[in-house]
Amino acid sequence: MLRIGLIRERKKLPDERVALTPRQCTHIVNKYPGISITVEPSPNRCFTDAEYLAEGVSMSDDLSGCDILLGIKEVPIENLMPGKTYFFFSHTKKKQAHNQKLMYALIEKRIRMIDYECLTHSDEQRILGFGIYAGIVGAHNGLLTYGKKHGLYTLPPAHSVRTYNDLMLAYDEVKIPNIKIAVTGSGKVASGVLDVMRRLDIEEVEPGDFLTHQYEYPVFTHLKGASLYARKDNNMFHRDDFHAHPEAYKCLFSAYVNQTDILMNGIYWEQRIARLFEKEDIKRNDWRISVIADISCDVDGSVPITLDSTTIADPVFGIDRTTLLQTLPFANTRDTIDIMAVDNLPNELPCDASQYFGVHLEKYILPELLKAESELLKRATICENGKLTKKYDYLSDYAYK
């Protein structure tokens, strides 16, 4: 019997998402007789304890009898159970400083850490994530911020409705003015952004036309690959070469800053990748961008004026274009840029996001858990038995005291 436990989220700002919905739990135990699921009670989960109990799902405060524990955000060190297999987003693979103590604890407690972010197909395409809902909510928040900043229209906060379908009802009442939006990145985040663009009748145009044409209706352009990066030596773009040697590439976004009203940033970023722009660029006389939805939310990353992540309750801060310092948002002036940098965007639509996540967890990961050996799970295992796995040896200076 494989015993799975759904743990309660315990970070100071509790996340409402969950790896499996009540109905998914019931479906799994009926489909796989060799699996049991126990849910730890939670006052914050988007699906209530009563909803799990109504589906006949077992509930207990004691998950020590479970083999595998499924969470979402990082588990506080004091709540980690030694010797268990955990699945959650550990945010350690980039040597994130704020989680180094967590990494120490995972090693010391001999935990098998399987990170959702590291679960990939053989071609390194990610399997699990909430990216599409990060894109949906990020795009919504960017448009909400622009409307509020310039007094042009109003949208409800995503967290004030229960589902994306409810949010779409609000879209029926809103007409977006003739603004120009640049969307950066590819993958699930960009897919979520593009979905919102289309549902709001914001037309897609080619990058070249975006730069040279003005429109009587709202438009967006999608910048990725060759439209966003080029080699420094020959101005060419090759996907595999870019992934292997991103430091050899320059970013082309500078050409778009005088034609863009809203930047919706969804790119994957690391230190070797060129930023979209530099801080001093926002002082340019032709700078037009007044709102940035930094969905990627890398502090001092691809958007260097993202000074900090924000919260669902307080999602936006302003940046003074002259001093480069943080200021109050929503001033209808060219002197400030408003930054939306919420780092847990999918939690604004937690039920939809959890449903989406659970479908993919059941489809791709549960069958692997039932195998005697799984290469897929092995690739995603950061540490086990008190040491890093071979793939993650590069974390040695970060993981060991």
LINLIN-V192394 format. One record per backbone hydrogen bond with DSSP energy under -0.5 kcal/mol. CO is the residue of the C=O (numbers start at 0). NH is the residue of the N-H. Records with the same first field share a line. If there is no record, write none. Layout:
CO: NH + NH
//
This chain:
0: 2
1: 3 + 35
2: 66 + 67
3: 37
4: 6 + 69
5: 39
11: 13
15: 45
20: 24
21: 25
22: 26
23: 27
24: 28
25: 29
26: 30
27: 31
30: 32
31: 34
33: 1
35: 3
36: 57
37: 5
38: 59
45: 47
47: 51
48: 52
49: 53
50: 54
51: 54 + 56
52: 55
57: 38
60: 62
62: 65
66: 84
67: 4
68: 70 + 86
69: 6
71: 88
75: 78 + 79
76: 79
79: 81
80: 83
83: 85 + 111
84: 68
85: 113
86: 70
87: 89 + 115
91: 94
95: 98
96: 99
98: 102
99: 103
100: 104
101: 105
102: 106
103: 107
104: 108
105: 110
106: 109
108: 82
109: 384
110: 112
111: 85 + 113
112: 114 + 381 + 382
113: 87
114: 117 + 118
115: 118 + 127
117: 119
118: 126 + 127
120: 123
124: 120
129: 132 + 133
130: 134
131: 135
132: 136
133: 137
134: 138
135: 139
136: 140
137: 141
138: 142
139: 143
140: 144
141: 145
142: 146
143: 147
144: 148
145: 149
146: 150 + 151 + 152
156: 159
157: 160
162: 166
163: 167
164: 168
165: 169
166: 169 + 170
167: 171
169: 172
170: 173
173: 175
176: 178
178: 218
179: 260 + 261
180: 182 + 220
181: 183 + 263
182: 222
183: 265
185: 189
186: 190
187: 191
188: 192
189: 193
190: 194
191: 195
192: 196
193: 197
194: 198
195: 199
196: 201
197: 200
200: 202
202: 219
205: 209
206: 210
207: 211
208: 212
217: 202
218: 180
219: 204
220: 182 + 222
221: 223
222: 184
223: 226
224: 227 + 228
227: 251
229: 249
230: 234
235: 230
237: 241
238: 242
239: 243
240: 244
244: 247
245: 248
247: 231
249: 229
251: 254
252: 255 + 256
253: 256
255: 258 + 259
256: 287 + 288
260: 289 + 290
261: 181 + 263
262: 264 + 292
263: 183 + 265
264: 294 + 295
269: 272
276: 303
277: 280
278: 281
279: 282
280: 283
283: 286
289: 337
290: 262
291: 293 + 339
292: 264 + 294
296: 298
297: 300
301: 275 + 276 + 303
302: 300 + 305
304: 306
305: 299
309: 342
311: 314
313: 310
314: 340
316: 338
317: 326
318: 336
319: 323
324: 319
326: 317
329: 331
330: 332
332: 335
334: 320
336: 318
337: 291 + 339
338: 316 + 340
339: 293
340: 309
341: 344
343: 346
344: 347
345: 348
346: 349
348: 352
349: 353
350: 354
351: 355
352: 356
353: 357
354: 358
355: 359
356: 360
357: 361
358: 362
359: 363 + 364
360: 364 + 365
361: 366
364: 367 + 368
365: 369
367: 370
373: 377
374: 378
375: 379
376: 380
377: 380
379: 114 + 381
381: 388
382: 112
383: 386
386: 383
388: 391
389: 392
391: 394
392: 395
394: 397 + 398
395: 399
//
